[in-house]
């Protein structure tokens, strides 16, 4: 996994370049373990843990209403929003953005970043230390 961490950081930087209102972003496992963060992410370990808690509640809500598997979560406040997107089979991308963020732009770019991150992370999890596929 450590081999892909620079690539994950680069993807987070590209996301911030495409959506200037993004104040910070991180990638974490679905259970709250921080994998990578960009320079703007404040208290990333706490945010990763809070993301895991929010995901748990969101999954229960989806299950109770028969809405299927979680793909994303958006929480909007007076000063901006926090959005979380599935990134592969075991990780999530969490983005903190300002109040002037165009939600459609954020979703488009973050979904694309989450898909790319998911490919990187899932690929790293199925490869051995030398990059060979594991059984």
Buried (B, 14 or more C-beta within 10 A) or exposed (E): EEEBBEBBBBBBEBBBEBBEBBBBBBBBBBEBEBBBBBEBBEEBBEBBBBBBEBBBEBBEEBEEEEEEEBEBBBEEEEEBBBBBBBBBEBBBBBBBBEEEBEEEBBBEBBBBBBBBBBEBBBBBBEBEEEEEEEE
